[in-house]
Every structure is written in structure tokens, then in C-alpha cells.
């Protein structure tokens, strides 16, 4: 028969090596013919066991065999099947008759990992698979060599996938020949009593039920109705990983303290051809069968179980004994009965036993994974559901979308289609796994986006990242594009079921998560009839869905991980060729799309290895994102371009030297916009840019660099360096009279003067920046920084006026800032303006307005990832809640404020370094925690002195006076001393509004001292 060649592909495969122990000794002791017969029997057993567990015999190697699981056909049970096969092989080889009378033994090694599979399959022997390229087969072989007699060793990856289904013994890390690093090794002990992976996952998981409150409430109501005597059926249906088993598990837990009965049937992919397997397993468990127990003992236990439930007929005993594999006697009560009659007796007996088991008590009967149910079990379930109507039973079934339920009509039936979780619920899963502490917000956000609201995907991807972090000390850059080993087999199995359409899915995956039919048609080069047919197959399979995100006929992969799995199965060289073809097609036929989204073309050129062509498009994408204030995306685009430019394979002479400087500047500004100027990498890139600009003698770039260094120094509270850099910006403005330089320079120096408490100079420079902006129509100019200088000047001027002017002027300036931010239409400018207004409202004591503002800021910041403004909003939200009497100062208010403080510290934001802890000290003081208040206010004094943020010095001393007064009384001399210091500082600054506030505070305390009342 002509062989059928399957193209090479990348796959996750589980490889099993089995080897007879002491085969050389056997060869010496036995006649060659006896040895041949023994090896043939050994091969036959291996072939039978491997085939029964959906494995594929790859090679017979003398006294050893090599088997694959998960290839040529992927299975989500590949690794568990390999371990089960290993256990069965060990037992079967022990029982194999030995010519020497000594029991035979074997060594088994099992490993799971990525390979390149090359296959030539013969139609007559389809169980014979081809070669696997990669370290996984070698690892399995080394594990087999390391194993002792009758020992099964598995790799860390195999253990990770199967750890809930088997008991393992860790043997620690061991050096294996041919491997540079020590490998973690586990010995398989035995199978657990868990029937399936979904059951195992929720039996061992402590993850709470998230985002399913409505569904849980419906299940509780169904249970209450059933308990009252009106039997109910509920079908939970949804795709793999959506959380069906978790809901079932949670309902079971919630009923533990109620008097009731529970029974669970578990269907599985390996048992769909096994008649009544879920019930047979329940019978064995209920009867108390033990491992290795004699058939006679099991017969007695089965008889006692059936007697307990009233099934005493000989025919009933024999049909159930036959069901669970117990041998019958010489004479049988079933003699002469047709198979159909035996089947009916079996079903009648089981249904009667279930009714007797329930005994009129409220009962929960769970049937999991109906999409794998065998026909006879389904028939029993049909009869059970019909009986349930008159029983206090809740029949709770789960299934994937492909299962078509025949009994969903009637007032006692409910069908719950589980939807994907929203973003908040997905983020909460990450938090419950402690991802907040270990992973960056950007990586967590990427995980959530990529997992599309599938709880299992979110959990496994997050765990994979955390395990990688613990093992390597880093998450490997982005890292989130790696498909967890625990999900790869399941995803590959869905792809394998596509048949010929699988190739088209891979081509579509190279294009991206979403794509147009027009582009796919241009790239695939298939006849339209065939293309349409295969697209229909992909839609019916549920892997693709129509997309409304793109004009025209467009599609998208339903899950990002499915798209990634389809992409990863292709060889790298094949992907590269397709990326090149797609890039050429986009360039020639889709110019409008490329102009709107240059990152698409850049991506395909990069993946094709055409770096020189990719870089200009990455730059265009970065500039486009920066213009729209999409700073995170801009960072990614500029960083990718810079990495390509510095790649060792890139011809350095092909692009101008100034290109690197342009990329560094774009990266620094976008990093500042997304992570604030406090981020250490911003300072590093700016310094690198400054040195490169000096080398190239580039004045235009020098201004942008100096402006960036000024911002970085402000946020780092290095105000002297900030003033020096701003002064250099002014000099460049004086030399060239470039209006952009003038607007930016006056804003920079004005802002520094405001923070340092030089109110007159601050007002002059900020006003000059505002005037220049209006004169030169700054809203149409392209400024070097990502932050609009007009917004900055107006909000800083409002802060100056808060210290020096009247409230009406402050209100007018803030209103102007709000209108300007609205005109720009950028979320960043909006939240920047609001954050300064929030501080002003707190200073004015308008706490209810501050609370409302903080809510808006937090919402915008969470949506767009403005971490700095989110942290600042939390601090002042806590203060405002306490001062408004809406939260306990030492409870919720302090928790919120401290959370914001810690976030700012993690971000490296040093601005308001002294005033923030002064506000925290106020919360401690209001809560009556005097020691904490005194320690915090002292730290605030030291911080404001160290930072040089003189604007806030009077305010810190006022907070100090309040802390002392609450703790020691108003007649404490230190109270007036602190207020006198605050007054002197305010006078020096010319902060007339602060002066007025401090005098009023002194008068109030003087009156309180005379009256003796508490503040």
C-alpha cells in the first residue's frame, strides 16, 4: 500500500520509552527461538496496551519500544494516557510468562514537550508513526535509563500536566547524559481516585468562584425546588475551560451542611466506547473494591451492595457483575437471554438501585461531560430524567456546545449557556493567584486580553508565568505568548478535528487574530469553491467567528490561544515564507490598510526576517500611536524598531545614524507617557540619547532630550538638575526662537519654580508659555514630549493661584484647563487635569467634590493604564473619604491611601514626596493612632526638606500642628511653633492664600485653647 506522507509540523507530544530489564542475561539463558517468542509476546502486549490508550507505536528497538501519545492525532488526554499506559505495561509485563520462571520487569521513561514531527504513515498499519525531532524523545530515553526495575519516571512537564491524576514521588533534580541542566524527575506511584482532569482541578483548587454569581443563584433555586419534591434538570453548556465543573464543584460544597445525597458520573474521551463506564466506576467505588482484590471478594461486596438497595434477583447480580468485569459461574441465570434482554435488565436494575439509594431524600445527581457519553449511559440518563420529575432530585449535567440535548423542554428543565468572563473577573482570577505581586501590570493585562474570558485559560496562563518566574527569576520578557503545556494538547486536538481545513486555519493564523476574506483569499491561493467550503468548516467548528471590527467580510479566531496554537504548529521556515507573502500582498494590494495600521506590515516584514523593510513601518506605527496618546503601543513599536536596528543581522550602514537617536527619543517620550518620567528606564534612555546627540551635533534633538531630562528630574525630585535642564532649554529658545522650544522651555522652568515655591517666577514663566501657545496655535504643533505643555502650564498655574490668588481665579484657570483638555480629546490630558484639580479640592477642603473626581480618575486610569494617576487618586481619595466622614480614617480610608502610596513607590514617583505622607499622618491622627501619626509626620518633614518641594513646606507644618494638637492638646507650645514656621515659609514664598489659611488656623487654636474644647 502506498505510504501517506504528512507534512512536518511542530507539536507537543508525550513520548514513552519502555525497555525490558536484564534482556542481555535472558539472551544468554534462552534458546534464540524461546527469546524470539518472548520478545514477540512482549511486543504484542506493548502494542495492545499502547493502542488501547490511544497511543501510536513508533519503533520496536530490540528489547525496547518507543510510543507517541498526541501524534499523529492530538488528544487532550495524551499525557495522562501515556502514564496510564505505563502503569498497565508494568503490570502486564510482570504477568508475562517467563521461560526462566523469574518474573519479568521493565523500565519506563515518559516525557512531554515540543517536537518537529515527520510522519510517513502506511494505510495498512496506521498505528505506526514517524520520527520526532527535538529533545523530548531523548529525554524520555534518558529517563528510561535512569529508572529502576518496574519504575516509571516522568519529566517535569509530564508531571505538571498529570499531577492531579496520579500520585508521584519527587526524585529531585538529576544530571542526565546529554542535557546541560539538571532535570527535575518524578516517579509515578499509582493512579488517584479522580476520574477526570476537570474533577481533579476543582478538587484540589482553592480558587474561588469568580464572575458566576447569577448562574450560582439559579442552581441554588433549582436545588430548592428539587428538594421540595419537584425534580429538576439543569444543563450547563459551554466551551472547554469556561467553568462548568467549577460551578458544579461550588454547588456541591455549598450543600455539604445540608442533609442530602450526592452521586457523580464522569464521562471521558477514553471511555466513550465503553458501555456504562461512568456507572461501572460508581459501582466499584460504592462497593468498596480494593486494588488487587480477588474476584471472589469483589463478588461478595457487589452482592452486599445490591442487597442494600433491594436488587436481589440473580439476573440483576449477573448483569452488573458482567458490567464491571467480574467472571460469571459455570451456570448462569442469564443463559438463553438475548443481549437486548440483558441490556434491559441492566438498565432496569440500575434505575431501581438509584431510586433506592435516594430513598426519598433530596439528591444531587451530577453527570459531567455529556459530549463524551456512551449511548447506553445516555439512554439510562434519559430514563433517569423522566423519573426525576416525581423525585426530589436535581440532575445537573455539563456539556460542550457540540452536544445536542434531547430533553430541554418542560417546566422542570433549565439550560444555562455559560458566557465568557468580563475583564474585571479575569483580572480577579490573576489577583487570586498572586499575580499582582509578581507580574507587571502590562503582562497581567496581556494575559487577560489573550485568554478571552475563559477562566481555565486565564488560570493556566497565569500559573505558567508565575512558575517560569520562580524557576528563572524572570517571566522571559513578554512571555505571555507561550501556550501553557497544560493547554497545548487540548488546543491541538481541536485543530486536528478540522481535517483539510486545518491548513487554512494555520494560514489565517499567520495573518493574525482577525483578518479579511479578501486578504486570506489573496494569500491562500485556493480556488474560491474550496476556500468557501473550508471557511464554512472553520465557522461550524467554532474556531472562527464573523468579526464586525473591520469593514467588509471579516473573521476572527474565537480565542487568541487557538490562533496561537494554529500558528505554532507550522514550521518556522513555513511561517517565514507566509509572512513574506502576506507583507508583499499588503504592500501591493492593501495600501489603505497599511496607511491606517502600519504595524501590520511592520509585523509581517519582521517575522519574515526583512528587518530593513520593517523598521520604517515600526517607526510610523510608533509615531501614529504617540499622536493618539496610545503610549503603551508606541513604546512597543519604537522598542521593536530599536531592537531590529541593533540586531546583529541588520546591516548598520543601510540606514542613517540619526535614526537611532530618533527611535531613542520616541521611546523615551512614550515611556514617560505610559509609565511616567519616574521610570528608571526613561532616565537611562534620555542619558543615552544625550550622548548620541552630542556626538551627532544635533541641536533639534538636544532640546527634546533636555526637555525629557527636565521632566525625569522633576518626577525624581532632583529639582536642581531639573532647573538646570530647563535653563538650557530657555537658552536654546533664545538662540533659535523656535516657538515649540519657547512654549516648552517656559513651561518647564515655570513648573520647577512652582514646585520650589518661587511663586512670582512660576507665574511669569507659566503665563508666558500659555501666551506663546495661543499666539502660535500650539494645538496644531508637534511637541517633543507626549504631554501637552498648555495643559501642564494651566494646571501648574492653578496650583500657584491656589497658594497666592483668590478662589475665583483658581476656578477660572481650572475651567480653562478642562476646556483645553476636552479640545485636545486625549484621555491622558483629561486625567492629568483632573488629578491636579483633585489636589486643589483637597487643599480647599471640598472633600465631596474630591471623592467624585477620584472615582472618575480611577475609572479612566484603569481603562487606559495610567498607573501614576491611579496611585495619586487613591491617596487623595482616602484622605477625602476620611475628612468627609464617609470612611473610617484608620480603616478603609487609610487602606486606600496607603495602597496608593505603595503604588507610587513601586512606580518610582517622587513628586509630592513630603506632602503625601503628611496626609497619611493626618489619617493616623484622626484615627487616634498618635505614635504612627508622629512617626509619619516626621518622615514627611524630612522628605519635603530633602526633595526641595518648598511649595508644600507650609502645608506639611500645618498638618504637623494638627497632629500635635489632636494628640497633646491645643495649649501645647509645639502647635503654635509649627504654625509660626508655616506662616514664615508662606510669607517668604509670597503665598498669600496659605498665609490667610494659617492665620485663621492660629486664631482657631487660640480660641480652642481658651475654651478648652477639643478640635
Secondary structure, 3 states (H helix, E strand, C coil): CCCEEEEEEEEEEEEEEEEECCHHHHHHHCCHHHHHHHHHHHHHHHHHHHHHCCEEEEEEECCEEEEEECCCCCCCCHHHHHHHHHHHHHHHHHHCCCCCCCCCCEEEEEEEEEEEEEEEEECCECCCCCEEECHHHHHHHHHHHHCCCCEEEEEHHHHHHHCCCEEEEEEEEECCCCCCCCEEEEEEEEECCCCCHHHHHHHHCCCCCCCCHHHHHHHHHHHHHHHCCCCEEEEEECCCCCCHHHHHHHHHHHCCCCCCEEEEEECCCCCCCCCCHHHHHHHHHHHCCCCCCCHHHHHHHHHHHHHHCCCCCHHHHHHHHHHCCCCCCCCCCCCCCCHHHHHHHHHHHHHHHHHHHHCCCCEEEEEECHHHCCHHHHHHHHHHHHHHCCCCEEEEEEECCCCCCCCCCCCCEEEEECCCCCHHHHHHHHHHCCHHHHCCHHHHHHHHHHHCCCHHHHHHHHHHHHHHHHHHCCCCCCCCCCCCHHHHHHHHHHHHCCCCHHHHHHHHHHHCCEEEHHHHHHHHCCCHHHHHHHHHHHHHHCCEEECCCCCCCEEEECCHHHHHHHHHCCCHHHHHHHHHHHHHHHHHHCHHHHHHCHHHHHHHHHHCCCHHHHHHHHHHHHHHHHHCCCHHHHHHHHHHHHHHHCCCCCCHHHCCCHHHHHHHHHHHHHHHHHHCCCCHHHHHHHHHHHHHHHHHCCHHHHHHHHHHHHHHHHHCCCHHHHHHHHHHHHHHHHHHCCHHHHHHHHHHHHHHHHHCCCHHHHHHHHHHHHHHHHHCCHHHCCCCCCCCHHHHHHHHHHHHHHHHCCHHHHHHHHHHHHHHHHHHCCHHHHHHHHHHHHHHHHHHCCHHHHHHHHHHHHHHHHHHCCHHHHHHHHHHHHHHHHHCCCCCCCCHHHHHHHHHHHHHHHHCCCCCHHHHHHHHHHHHHHCCCHHHHHHHHHHHHHHHHHHCCHHHHHHHHHHHHHHHHHHHCCCCHHHHHHHHHHHHHHHHHCCHHHHHHHHHHHHHHHHHHHHCCCC
